[in-house]
Amino acid sequence: MDEQGKSEIIKMLTGKDVFLKVLKGMEPVYKYFEENKLMPFYKKLAIAIRQVNKNHILFWEPSVSSNNGIPTHIESLAEAGNQQAYMPHFYDIVLDTKDAGKADSERLMFMFGQLQNSKSKLNLPLPIGEWGAFYGGEKEVVDAAKFMANGIDSLLFGDFYWDYFSGLEHQEYFKKVLLRPYMQAATGKIIEQKAGNNFLNIKLENDKRTRGNNIIFIPTIKMVTINNIAKYKQNLLNGGKGSILEISPDKKLKSQTIHINW
C-alpha cells in the first residue's frame, strides 16, 4: 500500500470509538494464538532453560497485537520462577509511515493504560522491548517522541529504544528526548519520577537492607544542585556527554524525594 493509502486508513482510525471497535474485532484472533500457540511454547522453553539456568530473567513477548492496545493473554509461568518479565513493544499505528511524528495522544494514552493493566494483571516487571522507530526523522517527530518518553518514565517502565544506527546521536529527537536523565540503580523502590530538560524528580521508598548508593545518569556535565542531600558524588563521563550521580540514601527516612536541577 502506498503512503496515501496508509494515511487514509490512519485518518479513519483517529476517532477513539472506531479505533476501539477495530481492536475489539481483532482480539479473538490474537487471544487464540497467545493461549493456544505462544504460551505452550513459552512453557516448554521455560522448563528447558530452568533445567540448566535458574538465575537469568526470562522475557515474555506478546504477539504483535499488544503494540497497539489489544489486551495481552500472556500469563506468568510457575515454571519460570521469580526471574521473569513481560516485554511488549509500543508503537502507534503511524509506525513506518511519513506521519510518524503525528502519533495520536488519545490513542497513546489508551495504549499506556492497556500496558498498565497488563502489568497489574501479570504482576511482573514491564520493560518495553521496542518503541520509537523514528529513524531519520527530524523536528517533526520530537513532540511524539517526548510524549512517549514521558509516558514510559511516569509509569516506571523500563525501555529499549528502536533503532540504533550510526549518527543517531545527531538526530533532534535523540538530543531532545532520548538523551534524558534516569535512575540506573536504586537502593529502594521507585514510587514516582518525572524528568525535564534540566531537572529530575524521584520519590523513593528506602530499604534499610540495601547497601550502596542510588546511581543516576544526567545528560550534562554542569554541576548540579540537589535538595536536602548532603552526601553525593558527580562523576563526569568520558567525552563530556553526561554525568553519573552517586547519592547516599537516608535510611533514617521511610521515603525521600530527590530533586536534581542543573
Protein Blocks (a to p, Z undefined) as FASTA:
>chain_A
ZZklmmmmmmmmmpmklmmmmmmmmmmmmmmmmmmmmmmmmmmmmmmmmmmockbccddd
ddfklmnopacfbdcdfklommdcdddddddfkgoiaklmmccfklmmmmmmmmmmmmmm
nopacddfbghjlmjacfklmmmmmmmmmmmmmnopacddddddehklmpmklmmmmmcc
ddfbdcbdcfbdcddfkbccddddddfkbgcjdddddfbfbdcddehiabdcddddehil
accddddddfkbmbdcddddZZ
